[in-house]
Amino acid sequence: MATRDYHDLLKPEVINTVSGLSLISRIVVEGYLSGLHRSRSVGPGMEFSQYRAYEPGDDLRLLDWKMLARSGRYYIRQSEVESQVVVKFIVDASASMEHTENGISKLEFARVIVACLSQMAQKQGDSVGLFALNEDEFVEIYPKADQKHYNRLLLELLHISTKGKWPQLSQATKRIHGRGHRELVFFLTDMYEDISELSDFAKELKNSNNEVVVLQLMAGNELDFTYKKSVTFEDLETGAKVKVDVDKARESYLKALETKMARTKEQLLSKGVHFHLFRMDAHLGNALQLFLKERSRLN
């Protein structure tokens, strides 16, 4: 049976419920894994190196039928990167994450990505944690690996709300850092910063036991500047407004944006932090592929 497409579920009334987030993440992850199963090249981090006995709850698509025919026993193909890691998601909950495209805000899109990547991590036995920050709020859900914890994580995702600017919290990274475990840390943000507060925060997250990934979420209308004629822009964090002639501003805007992202990527990479731009109109399977690629760096 063909896997259902998730795009028709990307609506606020679906995203903003635990059952809706769970359904979307299940469809996206199962669709992606089904695609891997059909593909001859399974991609980075998914090379199968050994087998283990089937356990209740394992994905039946990972059963090796040839081994069953030879031995009469059920075995699961186990990935080289199946050893457990701690996965932490940090969500920028400042007001700029209210920017919308096709009725979906960046924060809502971040909820979907975290739900999907958490679903994938859980399938691999990883512990998953969630943190969210703005000037009034610090959400912290420390990592665990069970289904009950995953459901709590989805509920906490829905409780995150946007407000104000990114906080000047010197102690934030200390509260997020683990103690000796191998960690994969995803920082979901639009990277709108006054000076370098978001970049500095990402750099402070990096240590010898983890891999840190900045996932910059951007709407297509921001990246392509597809607005028509004259438009008034509002800074969601300060309330400042400015009227812009789109035709005159497009070229300089796109050049400045390209320069800014290239500089940010270079600065983060110099500190060992990986940077990826993720468009809100991109396929969510791309986020899963990125997750597996970054996870493989820990081995």
C-alpha positions in Angstrom: 0.0 0.0 0.0 1.4 3.4 -0.9 2.5 5.7 1.9 0.2 8.7 2.4 1.6 12.1 1.5 2.0 14.4 4.5 1.6 17.7 2.7 -2.2 17.9 3.1 -1.7 17.6 6.9 0.5 20.7 7.2 -2.2 22.9 8.6 -2.3 24.7 11.9 -5.3 22.7 13.1 -3.4 19.5 12.6 0.1 20.6 13.6 -1.1 22.1 16.9 -2.3 18.8 18.3 -0.4 15.9 19.8 -2.3 13.4 17.6 -1.6 15.6 14.5 2.1 15.9 15.1 2.3 12.2 15.8 0.5 11.3 12.6 2.6 13.6 10.4 5.9 12.3 11.9 4.8 8.7 11.5 3.9 9.3 7.8 7.1 11.1 7.1 9.4 8.6 8.8 7.7 5.5 7.4 7.7 7.0 3.9 11.4 7.8 4.2 12.3 4.3 5.5 10.1 2.7 2.8 12.1 4.7 0.2 15.4 3.5 1.7 14.1 -0.1 1.6 13.4 0.2 -2.1 16.7 1.9 -2.9 19.8 0.0 -3.7 21.9 2.8 -2.2 20.7 3.3 1.3 22.8 6.4 1.9 25.3 7.6 4.5 25.0 6.2 8.0 22.6 3.4 7.0 25.1 0.6 5.9 24.1 -2.7 7.5 26.9 -4.4 9.2 25.4 -7.0 11.5 22.2 -8.8 12.6 20.4 -9.1 15.9 17.4 -11.2 17.0 14.0 -9.7 16.3 12.3 -8.1 19.3 8.6 -7.1 19.7 8.1 -3.6 18.4 10.9 -3.8 15.8 10.0 -2.5 12.3 9.0 -5.6 10.3 10.5 -4.0 7.2 14.0 -4.5 8.7 13.5 -8.3 8.9 16.0 -10.2 6.7 13.9 -12.7 4.8 16.9 -14.6 3.4 18.2 -15.2 6.9 14.7 -16.4 7.9 14.7 -18.9 5.0 18.2 -20.2 5.8 17.9 -20.4 9.6 14.2 -20.4 10.4 14.8 -17.5 12.8 13.9 -13.8 12.6 16.8 -11.4 12.4 16.9 -7.6 12.1 19.5 -5.9 9.9 21.3 -3.6 12.3 23.0 -0.4 11.1 26.5 0.5 12.0 25.2 3.7 13.6 22.5 2.0 15.6 24.4 2.4 18.9 22.6 4.8 21.1 23.3 8.5 21.3 21.6 11.4 23.0 19.7 13.8 20.7 18.8 17.3 21.8 16.6 19.8 20.0 16.9 23.5 20.9 14.1 25.7 19.4 14.5 29.5 19.0 11.2 30.8 20.4 11.8 34.5 19.8 9.1 36.5 18.0 10.7 36.4 14.6 9.7 32.7 14.5 6.1 33.9 14.0 6.8 34.6 10.3 4.4 32.6 8.2 4.3 30.9 4.8 1.2 29.3 3.5 -0.5 29.7 6.9 2.3 27.9 8.8 4.7 29.8 11.1 8.4 29.0 11.5 7.7 27.8 15.0 5.0 25.4 13.8 7.3 24.1 11.1 10.0 23.7 13.8 7.5 21.6 15.8 7.0 19.3 12.8 10.7 18.8 12.2 11.4 18.1 15.8 8.5 15.6 15.9 9.8 13.8 12.8 13.5 13.7 13.8 12.4 12.5 17.3 10.4 9.7 15.8 13.4 8.6 13.8 15.7 8.9 16.8 13.3 6.8 18.9 13.2 4.1 16.3 17.0 3.8 16.7 16.8 3.7 20.5 18.2 7.2 21.0 17.3 9.4 24.0 15.6 12.6 22.9 15.5 16.0 24.8 13.9 19.3 24.0 14.8 22.9 25.0 13.3 26.2 23.9 14.3 29.7 24.7 13.1 33.3 24.4 13.4 36.3 26.7 10.7 35.0 29.0 10.8 31.2 28.8 13.3 28.4 29.1 11.7 25.0 28.4 13.9 22.0 29.3 12.9 18.4 28.8 15.9 16.2 29.5 16.5 13.2 27.3 14.8 9.8 27.6 14.1 7.1 25.1 10.7 5.6 25.9 7.3 6.2 24.1 5.8 7.9 27.1 8.6 10.5 27.0 8.1 11.0 23.2 4.4 11.8 23.8 5.4 14.3 26.5 7.9 15.9 24.2 5.1 16.4 21.6 2.9 18.0 24.2 5.7 20.3 25.3 6.3 21.3 21.7 2.8 22.6 21.6 3.2 24.6 24.7 6.2 26.6 23.3 5.1 30.1 22.4 7.1 33.0 20.8 7.9 36.2 22.5 10.5 39.1 22.2 14.1 38.6 21.4 16.7 35.9 21.9 17.8 36.0 25.6 21.2 37.0 26.8 21.6 33.9 28.9 25.2 33.1 29.7 24.1 30.1 31.8 21.9 28.6 29.1 24.5 26.3 27.5 25.6 25.0 30.9 22.0 23.8 31.5 21.8 22.2 28.1 25.2 20.5 28.1 25.3 16.8 29.0 27.8 14.9 31.1 30.0 12.7 29.1 27.4 11.2 26.7 27.8 11.3 22.9 25.3 14.0 21.8 23.8 15.2 18.6 22.4 18.8 19.1 20.1 20.5 16.7 19.5 24.2 17.0 16.4 25.2 15.0 16.4 29.0 14.4 15.9 31.6 11.7 19.2 33.2 12.7 17.7 36.7 12.9 20.2 38.3 15.4 20.9 41.8 16.4 24.7 41.3 16.6 25.9 37.7 16.9 23.9 36.3 19.9 22.6 33.3 18.1 25.9 32.4 16.4 27.7 32.8 19.7 25.2 30.5 21.5 25.7 27.8 18.8 29.4 28.0 19.2 29.2 27.7 22.9 27.2 24.5 22.5 30.1 22.7 20.8 32.3 20.4 22.9 34.4 17.3 22.4 31.5 14.9 23.1 29.0 16.3 20.6 28.1 17.3 17.1 26.2 20.6 16.8 24.0 21.4 13.9 22.4 24.8 13.2 19.2 24.3 11.1 18.3 27.7 9.8 14.5 27.7 8.9 13.6 30.1 6.2 10.4 30.7 4.2 10.5 30.7 0.5 9.2 34.3 0.3 12.2 35.4 2.4 14.7 33.5 0.3 13.3 34.3 -3.1 11.9 37.8 -2.2 8.7 37.0 -4.2 6.7 40.0 -2.9 4.9 42.2 -5.3 5.4 45.9 -5.9 5.4 47.8 -2.6 5.2 46.1 0.8 5.5 47.1 4.5 7.7 44.9 6.6 7.5 44.7 10.3 10.2 43.5 12.7 8.3 40.9 14.8 10.7 41.4 17.7 10.8 45.2 17.9 7.6 46.3 16.1 9.5 48.6 13.8 8.0 49.0 10.3 9.4 50.0 7.0 7.9 50.4 3.5 9.9 48.9 0.7 9.7 49.2 -3.1 10.2 45.5 -3.8 11.6 45.9 -7.4 14.3 48.3 -6.2 15.2 46.3 -3.1 15.2 42.8 -4.5 18.7 42.6 -5.9 20.4 44.3 -2.9 18.3 42.2 -0.4 19.2 38.9 -2.1 22.9 39.8 -2.2 23.0 40.8 1.4 21.2 37.6 2.4 23.6 35.5 0.5 26.6 37.3 2.1 25.1 37.0 5.6 24.4 33.2 5.3 27.9 32.5 3.8 29.6 34.4 6.6 27.5 32.7 9.3 28.3 29.2 7.8 32.0 30.0 7.6 32.1 31.3 11.2 30.2 28.3 12.6 32.3 25.8 10.7 35.5 27.3 12.0 34.2 26.3 15.5 33.2 22.8 14.4 29.5 23.6 14.2 27.6 22.4 11.1 25.2 24.8 9.3 22.3 23.8 7.1 19.6 26.0 5.5 16.2 24.4 5.4 13.4 25.9 3.4 9.9 25.6 4.7 8.8 24.3 1.3 11.4 21.6 1.2 10.5 17.9 1.6 10.7 16.7 5.3 12.5 13.6 4.1 15.5 15.8 3.5 15.6 16.6 7.3 15.7 12.9 8.0 18.5 12.3 5.6 20.4 15.2 7.2 19.7 13.7 10.7 21.2 10.3 9.7 24.2 12.0 8.0 25.0 14.1 11.1 24.4 11.2 13.4 27.0 9.1 11.6 29.7 11.7 12.5 29.5 10.4 16.2 30.8 7.0 15.2 
